[in-house]
């Protein structure tokens, strides 16, 4: 049982270090899917890993771009004259706005289902407060245990 626990912890640490590498790398981006416009390919709560857009973008490529201070992730459906039209897989119609290819920031690499909910949670103030409270609680518990051990050893 102990070996299994060490194995699970080790795999978890390697996974988290890998995500941290992707998060800090300038060539990759991590984001959480917030809407269902790309279902079933991407669902709300999925963690999406993208890479910098390089080379030619072809119809069918999943891309991200900024639109009015919002990051949009859609599939390119039509490309002509250096502009493209996108569409969410679940949307009936493609977007009305043509996007210059130069505005495409990232292209889709892969997803990790459900992990986006955790990433979205750790970006909230509630999470930061929660971690602070947990840290203070651990310090208090540690000091109380340490104090009880000293008292028990003196008798």
C-alpha positions in Angstrom: 0.0 0.0 0.0 2.8 2.4 0.9 4.5 1.8 -2.5 1.3 2.5 -4.3 0.9 5.8 -2.4 4.5 6.8 -3.3 3.8 6.0 -6.9 0.6 8.1 -7.0 2.4 11.0 -5.3 5.4 10.7 -7.7 3.1 10.7 -10.7 1.2 13.7 -9.4 4.4 15.6 -8.8 5.7 14.9 -12.3 2.3 15.9 -13.8 2.2 19.2 -11.8 5.8 20.0 -12.7 5.0 19.4 -16.4 2.0 21.7 -16.2 4.0 24.3 -14.5 6.6 24.1 -17.3 3.9 24.6 -19.9 2.4 27.4 -17.9 5.7 29.3 -17.6 6.9 28.6 -21.1 6.5 31.5 -23.6 5.7 29.0 -26.4 2.7 27.4 -24.7 -0.5 28.6 -23.2 -2.9 27.0 -20.8 -6.5 28.0 -20.4 -9.9 26.7 -19.2 -12.8 26.3 -21.6 -15.7 28.4 -20.2 -18.4 27.9 -22.8 -19.9 25.0 -24.7 -19.4 26.5 -28.1 -16.8 23.9 -29.1 -18.6 20.9 -27.8 -18.1 18.0 -28.2 -14.4 18.6 -29.0 -13.9 20.9 -26.1 -16.3 21.0 -23.1 -16.7 23.6 -20.3 -14.1 22.8 -17.7 -11.6 21.2 -20.0 -8.0 22.4 -19.7 -6.7 23.4 -23.1 -3.0 23.5 -24.0 -2.1 25.6 -27.0 1.1 26.6 -28.8 2.1 29.8 -30.6 0.5 30.0 -34.0 3.2 29.3 -36.6 3.0 28.6 -40.3 -0.1 28.2 -42.4 -3.5 27.9 -40.7 -5.7 25.4 -42.5 -9.5 25.0 -42.3 -10.3 22.7 -39.4 -7.5 24.0 -37.1 -8.6 25.0 -33.6 -7.3 28.5 -32.9 -7.5 31.2 -30.2 -7.7 34.9 -30.7 -8.7 38.0 -28.7 -12.0 39.7 -29.3 -13.1 42.6 -27.2 -10.8 41.6 -24.2 -12.1 38.0 -24.4 -10.1 35.0 -25.5 -12.1 33.0 -28.1 -11.2 29.4 -29.0 -12.9 28.3 -32.3 -12.2 26.2 -35.4 -11.1 28.0 -38.6 -13.6 27.1 -41.3 -12.8 29.5 -44.1 -9.5 31.2 -45.0 -9.1 33.7 -47.9 -7.1 36.8 -48.6 -5.2 36.6 -45.2 -8.4 36.5 -43.2 -10.4 33.7 -41.7 -13.8 32.9 -40.5 -14.3 30.8 -37.4 -17.0 28.7 -35.9 -17.6 26.9 -32.6 -18.4 23.2 -33.3 -21.7 23.5 -31.4 -22.7 26.8 -33.1 -25.1 26.6 -36.0 -23.5 29.6 -37.9 -19.9 30.7 -38.3 -18.8 34.0 -36.9 -19.8 37.1 -38.8 -16.5 38.8 -38.2 -13.5 38.1 -40.5 -10.3 37.8 -38.4 -6.9 38.7 -39.9 -4.6 35.7 -39.7 -2.1 37.9 -37.8 -4.6 38.1 -34.9 -4.4 34.3 -34.3 -2.2 33.9 -31.2 -2.4 30.2 -30.4 -3.3 26.8 -32.0 -4.7 23.9 -30.1 -2.4 21.0 -29.0 -4.4 18.9 -26.6 -6.9 19.0 -23.7 -7.1 17.5 -20.3 -10.8 16.9 -19.4 -12.2 18.6 -16.2 -8.8 20.0 -15.0 -9.8 23.5 -16.3 -12.2 23.8 -13.4 -9.4 23.4 -11.0 -7.2 25.9 -12.9 -10.1 28.4 -13.0 -10.6 27.9 -9.2 -6.9 28.5 -8.3 -7.1 31.9 -10.1 -9.8 33.1 -7.8 -9.4 35.2 -4.6 -11.3 32.6 -2.7 -8.6 30.0 -3.4 -5.8 32.4 -2.3 -7.7 33.1 0.9 -8.3 29.3 1.4 -4.6 28.5 0.9 -3.7 31.3 3.4 -6.1 29.9 6.0 -4.8 26.3 5.5 -1.2 27.5 5.9 -2.1 29.3 9.2 -4.0 26.2 10.4 -1.0 24.0 9.7 1.3 26.3 11.5 -1.0 26.4 14.5 -1.4 22.6 14.5 2.4 22.1 14.2 3.1 24.5 17.1 0.4 22.8 19.3 1.8 19.3 18.6 5.4 20.5 19.2 4.3 22.1 22.5 2.5 18.9 23.6 5.6 16.8 22.8 7.8 19.1 24.9 5.4 19.0 27.8 5.1 15.2 27.6 8.9 14.8 27.5 9.5 16.9 30.6 7.3 14.8 32.9 
